[in-house]
Amino acid sequence: MEKDKTLAVLIDGDNIPSKYIKEMMEEIAKYGNPTIKRIYGDWTKPHLSKWKKLLLENAITPMQQYSYTTGKNATDSAMIIDAMDVLYSGKVDGFCIASSDSDFTRLATRIRETGLMVIGIGEKKTPDPFIAACDKFVYLEILGSDDKETSTNATSKRKKKTVDTISPRTIKLITQSVNDLADDDGWAFLGDVGSLIQKKQPNFDARNYGFEKLTPLIKSTGKFEIDQRDSGNGRYKLIYIRRI
């Protein structure tokens, strides 16, 4: 994705843990420049107190939304209204919606209908419809440590607990994507394969399986042949893969 894209970052303070803020903002920076950063919630409530000291550090604007009625999520409504205002202003190239709530499914779909990208960030409990409505969905659990003072060993153990197994379904997804893009000799450019997988399954991420990149994940399966080719200018290699 282009680095110069401008993004609106809208955070649901009611269900995004504050402990992930640093890693979350670093992840968002990979996809563009977050020019609008807002977090929504009822700031008179004690459960949001942990967020307050982090807002200035990360230049995030708190948006007050009182809970007028018991059982109704006023925060979601405020985020959706603001998102549509930002959308129609034409000031951003995409949105990052940080929430594990399926209530934002229609919002993500509506934004994408205008041609803007939507990146979702939430916990693994996020319902599938919201994940599917995004261009890409990133799980918070893979974004570093739970606590700034967590030791390296403890962090490693925590990550192992959240790593997914490379299942036959995952192998099938990769294989079908390679087949869809393969030339007459069965080779497909890995960059295109990764993009196609992302379109088919927005929450696909090599980090979910304990790998930093797609290449080592594919190598670990032992089911694909990998060929590194010269790009022509000698600066980097082009990676192609095919089914063994």
Residue pairs with C-beta under 8 A, 6 or more apart in sequence:
1 30
1 31
1 32
1 117
2 32
3 32
3 33
4 32
4 33
5 31
5 32
5 33
5 93
5 94
5 117
6 32
6 33
6 35
6 91
6 92
6 93
6 94
7 28
7 31
7 32
7 33
7 34
7 35
7 36
7 92
7 93
7 94
7 95
7 96
7 119
8 34
8 35
8 36
8 38
8 83
8 86
8 91
8 92
8 94
8 95
8 96
9 25
9 28
9 34
9 36
9 37
9 38
9 60
9 95
9 96
9 98
10 36
10 38
10 39
10 40
10 79
10 82
10 83
10 95
10 96
10 97
10 98
11 37
11 38
11 39
11 40
11 60
11 98
11 99
12 39
12 40
12 41
12 75
12 76
12 79
12 97
12 98
12 99
12 100
12 101
12 104
13 39
13 40
13 41
13 48
13 51
13 62
13 75
14 40
14 41
14 73
14 75
15 99
15 100
15 101
15 122
15 123
16 24
16 98
16 99
16 100
16 121
16 122
16 140
17 123
17 140
18 50
18 51
18 54
19 50
19 146
19 147
20 140
20 143
20 144
21 51
21 54
21 58
22 58
22 144
22 148
23 140
23 143
23 144
23 145
24 98
24 121
24 140
24 143
25 34
25 58
26 143
27 121
27 138
27 143
28 34
28 96
28 119
28 121
31 94
31 96
31 117
31 119
31 136
32 93
32 94
34 96
35 91
35 92
36 86
36 91
36 92
37 58
37 59
37 60
37 61
38 60
38 61
38 62
38 63
38 82
39 51
39 55
39 60
39 61
39 62
39 63
40 63
40 65
40 75
40 78
40 79
40 82
41 48
41 51
41 62
41 63
41 64
41 65
41 75
42 48
42 64
42 65
42 66
42 67
42 74
42 75
43 52
43 62
43 64
44 66
45 67
51 62
52 62
54 60
55 61
55 62
63 78
63 82
65 74
65 75
65 77
65 78
66 74
67 74
68 74
73 101
73 103
76 99
76 101
76 103
76 104
79 97
79 99
79 104
79 107
80 103
80 104
80 107
83 95
83 97
83 107
83 111
84 107
84 110
86 92
86 95
87 95
87 110
87 111
87 114
87 116
92 116
93 116
93 117
94 116
94 117
94 118
94 119
95 108
95 111
95 116
95 117
95 118
95 119
96 118
96 119
96 120
96 121
97 104
97 107
97 108
97 118
97 119
97 120
97 121
97 134
98 120
98 121
98 122
99 120
99 121
99 122
99 126
99 130
100 122
100 123
100 125
100 126
101 122
101 126
101 130
102 126
102 127
102 129
102 130
104 120
104 130
104 133
105 127
105 129
105 130
105 133
106 133
108 118
108 120
108 130
108 133
108 134
109 133
111 118
112 118
112 133
112 134
112 135
117 135
117 136
118 133
118 134
118 135
119 134
119 135
119 136
119 137
119 138
120 126
120 130
120 131
120 133
120 134
120 136
120 137
120 138
120 202
121 137
121 138
121 139
121 140
122 130
122 137
122 139
122 140
123 139
123 140
123 141
124 139
124 141
124 162
126 137
126 139
130 137
131 137
131 202
131 203
132 202
134 202
135 198
135 199
135 202
136 198
136 202
136 203
137 202
137 203
138 203
138 205
139 162
139 203
139 205
139 208
141 162
142 159
142 162
142 205
142 207
142 208
144 155
145 154
145 155
145 158
146 155
146 158
150 158
159 210
160 210
163 208
163 209
163 210
164 208
164 209
165 209
166 209
166 217
166 220
166 221
170 209
171 221
171 223
173 197
173 200
173 201
173 204
174 193
174 197
174 218
174 221
174 224
175 223
175 243
177 188
177 193
177 196
177 197
177 200
178 186
178 188
178 193
178 224
178 241
178 242
178 243
179 188
179 243
180 188
180 196
181 188
181 189
181 192
181 193
181 196
182 188
182 242
185 242
186 242
186 243
187 227
187 240
187 241
187 242
188 240
188 241
188 242
189 238
189 239
189 240
190 214
190 215
190 218
190 239
190 240
190 241
191 238
191 239
193 214
193 241
194 214
197 204
198 204
206 212
206 213
206 214
206 216
206 217
209 217
211 217
211 220
215 226
215 239
218 224
218 226
218 241
219 226
222 244
223 243
223 244
224 241
224 242
224 243
224 244
225 241
225 242
225 243
225 244
226 239
226 240
226 241
227 239
227 240
227 241
227 242
228 237
228 238
228 239
228 240
229 237
229 238
229 239
229 240
230 237
230 238
231 237
231 238
